[in-house]
């Protein structure tokens, strides 16, 4: 299949693995920012092809993983109301809140629907005028434009029974939080290709300069990731710290300006709590005052919720690249995808779930 | 008066986590297996049930009968490549065939929702008739119930089936052994994507048709040719991955498969990429895997490919001894990883 097979070609992959081995002289620790990249690395076994000097640590870019517990609790509270149709992307339904998950609400009769686009939720609102339709707006800059479009259209069309439960997060502040933490190990980043498709990569240039860290905008196929690693290590070995674009077939430096305009029209930058990490200033998006009427937290009076996270879970350290999943004592024993202690075990993009699914037994060899 | 034992004391299901049945309990993954292993099997325990196969094989005075049942709750009722009626016949016929039996007789139980258009029922019954004719089975008994409007999804169908085992080979997961070759009769994931495309209103360039079909003819062909078959399993919910994991665990062997050898149509692959689904876990209704002795592998492949149902058949892997009960996949880029069973159905990803 075009745009897939050529990026999974075993011979090309081998060539790049050899090129990486040639260019690597010293030990380096790189972080892939996006959960989609983590998933591909573990699924295809990309890290097995790297020289032992190169360590990949897994970043915070899994929207399901970083959505705070209290927001899941808010979603559960809203979705349990008989007058509500609660719409969400599929993988949010299994994330545990304090007590239960959205699938359990559905089993109890809650009207919870998996949608593929927030505009589908808007359509459901239009077709069900006597119901309140709420969309769970989760994600990074990648999903923000479509969510902004849904609110914008609801406003333009006067659809009153639609609202968003917003938990949008932004990548650059999270990268800065990782780089400025005392335990940081990360020496170079593979930036998230799809986030940069929307936002471009100018906002990464000051980060690369300030922290002297190479940042390579990288795609999601095995060959993309190996190319990203190659470019990143080459910079490190040559003492450079620049922003480079590996994912040129999708990303331009300035990004998608129309999408950015839409985000700015509807959202404003707010402080946001990250599950397992805590609050990071200016790291999220919230609805602007003009669109506050579409804020589900206000509409259903759940804004003040707080919740505590499971104390045993080290997902915060995993999302910051300080620890790897199998270094957690609960991994695979008290914490499994069926009984997750934290969100990194829940989402298919979470590092713990990826390790459990593809690596849980150590004896995998050819 | 006899007292009912305290459910919470006798039931090892973590009921504090799952006080209610979830959809995932029927998704063909780990939760469904937990439900079966921890609730149904201990309660009904007997040697035939312990075979853990698609159907039960019972010896009745020297005659070996295969017996199975399946229920069908598909939405939408009609989809490209089939409908609930074809599934209800082929599903039970295929379960019998996977026991190595020649399917003979079916029963059908209809649970109809008040208000179902009579014309819809007629179309379904007609396609059941055609599917039964093609599979050479007779529908010999049945039952009809009607539930209140709102208590059903139009129509639910249960079928049960009886077949006869006409050979001395025992075909079951526990007979899989090191050295066996694993063959797959065709492309994976087509039924699941066909249903999802209609259900979710997803439009692709071409219509993706379900692969729903009776597999009995092809299985009979293999048996008549004297192929040394150790195990057969049709791919349904949970897809190729779940079928192989179940067999690896039951036989306590390691199954190695090669991703490059697994047939996958481009349109199905494209749909899976867009939705963030792994085709290894997406349902089929007309494909099966065969575990055969190594000396019969090439002949099996030739017989499969001579049938329209197995035109794209392929050797996808083999069995080695290490008692681990794992499935290991060699990925497209040549690295190895474990193939695990999912908890429930796959859910489309955010981005």
Interface residues (C-beta under 8 A of the other chain):
Chain A: X1 X4 X8 X9 X10 X13 X14 X36 X42 X43 X44 X45 X46 X48 X49 X63 X64 X89 X90 X91 X92 X93 X94 X103 X104 X106 X107 X108 X114 X116 X138 X139 X140 X142 X143 X194 X222 X337 X338 X339 X348 X349 X356 X357 X358 X359 X360 X361 X363 X364 X365 X366
Chain B: X14 X17 X20 X21 X22 X23 X24 X30 X31 X34 X200 X202 X266 X269 X270 X273 X275 X276 X322 X324 X326 X328 X330 X331 X332 X333 X334 X335 X336 X337 X338 X340 X343 X346 X347 X348 X349 X350 X351
